[in-house]
């Protein structure tokens, strides 16, 4: 039986998120180490020379209301908002994007090797069989989990039902003729000639 494998696409920006996460983690570990040095009575002057923690605290503690002018507030607000949008976008990029990975279909296994067929070959057979119907304008196949899904577009809406039945029959016949695995065939109408769309009402 054919089984679909699920893979995850990783966007390029997701690697940037991971790098930033590693940098943040290293910073936390670094300053955690500084706290440990202070706890074991290492000279605060030495720890400040290594990490600059006291200088950073002094600069933040000495800020007053007069330092936050209108221009500074505007710059800080706009920069903070842009940073929020950037990090929100990067967080979205980190979300997993699963997709079905089609596998090869084994046909026969012998002592010297195994005969396999690519999923696209089966899909192509189905598409060509569907286009053999004069009412079919387009066809696209997708090999699923133990089934073959085919989406078709027809030229005349009034003959859609008849065309779908004929397409299913044609696809099954072609699969047998090419000695391919017998699969359930699902045919779905996705498009039709707009000039005849009233015929469906």
N, C-alpha and C positions, 0 to 999 in steps of 0.2 A: 504494500500500500504506500502511496506517495505521502510523505510528511513534509510540511513546510517548516523551515527553520526561520526563526526571528532574529534578525541582526539589528544593531543599533548604529545609526549614523552619528558621527561626531563632527559638528561644525568646527571650522578652523578657529573661530573665536573662543570655543570652549577650552582650547589649550591655553589661551591667555588667562581665562578665569582660573585655571589650575595653577598657572605660574603665580598669579596674584595671591592665591590661597597659600601656596608654599611660602611666599615672601612674608605674608602675615603670620603664618605659623612660626617661621624662623624668628621674626621680631618678638613674638610672645615668649619663645624659648630663651632668646637672648636676655630680655629684661627679667624673665624669671630667674635666670642665672645671676643677674645683678642683685636681685633680692636675696638670693642664697649667699652671695658674697658678703652682703651687708649683715646677714644673720650670723655669719661665722666671724664677725668683728673685723672684716677687712676695712681698711681706711676709707671713709666716705670720699675723701679727695681722690683716691686712686680709682674708686668705682665711677666717680663723676668724670674723671679723665678718660675712662674707657667708654662710658655710655652717654655722658652728657645729660643724665637724668635731672641733676640739680639745676643745671643751666636752663633746661627746658621748663622746669617747674617755676624757676625765678621769672623767666620771661612771661609765662602765663599768669603768674600771681600779681605781677606789677601792671597788668593791663587795667586801664581805667575807662570810664565812660567817654572821656575826651578823645581816647584813641579810636573810637568807633564813629568816625564822621559819616556823613551821608554817602559819600563816594565809597568808603570802605564797606558800609552796609550793603550797598547795591552790588558791589563786586563780590562780596561774600555770599549774598543771596543768590545771584545769578550762577556763580561758580558751584554753589551747593546744589542748586536745582539741576544744573547740567551733569554734575557728578551723580546725582540720584538717577537721572535718566540713563546715563552710561552704565552704571552698575545694575540697574534693573534690566537693561537690554542684555548685558552679559549673563545675568542670572537666567534669563529666558533661553539664551543660547546653550546653557549647560543642561537644560532639560533633555532627557533621552528622546530620540526620534526612532521608534521601532519601525521596521519594514520587513515584509516577507521575502526571504531569500529562496528563490526557486532552486530546487536540487535536480540533479540528473536522474533520468528514469532508466533503471536497468531493464533490458529486454531479454537477455540470455546470458547464462554463465557457463563457461566451458573450461576445460583444463588449461587452455592456453590464454585465457583472458575472459573478460566480460564485455558484452555488447551493451552500450548505453546510448541514449538519445538525449540531446539537450532539450530543455523545456521550450526554447524558442522554436525548435523544429516542429513540435507538436502544435504549438500555437499558430505557426505559419500554415500548416496543413489545414487547420480549422478555418483560418481566414480565407485561404484560397477556395476552400469548399463553399464557404458562405457567399463569396463573390460570384460563384457560379450561378446564383439565382439572379435573374435580370432585375428584380425589384430591389436588390441590396445595393446601396450606394457606398457603404463603408462597413468595415468589420475589424474588430480588434479582439484578440484572444488573450487569456490569462490563465495559466495552469495553476490551479489552487490545491487545496489539501484533499487529494483524492477525487478531484473533479476539474472539469474544463469549463471556464466561464467565457462566454463570447458576447460582446456587445456589438450591435449592428445598427446601422442607419438605413432607412428604406426611402425609396423615391416616391412611393405613393402610399399615403396613410390608409387608404381604404383596403389595401392588400397586406397590411402589416401582420395580421394574425396568420394569414396563409403563408406569408414569407417566413415568419419565425418557425412555423412547423416544418417547412421545407428545409430551412437552414439546419435545423437540428438533425433531420434525417440525412442530409448531405454530409454533415460532419461525421456522424456515426459511420456512414458508409465508407468515407475516406480513411478513417482510423482503422477500420477492418481491412481495407484494401492495402494499406501500408503496413499491416501487421503491427500496429501500435497498440498499447494497452487500451482495453475497453474502459472508458471513463464516463461517468454521468456528465451530460452536456447541458449546461444552463445557458439559454439564449435570452438576452435582455435587449429590448428596444430602447435606444438612447436618442435617436434623431429621426426626423422625417422631413420630406419636402415641405417647406413653409407655404408654398403655393396651394397645398392641399390640406392645410391644417384644420380647416373647417370640417373635413370629413370625419374627424375623430369625435366631434361633439354630438 
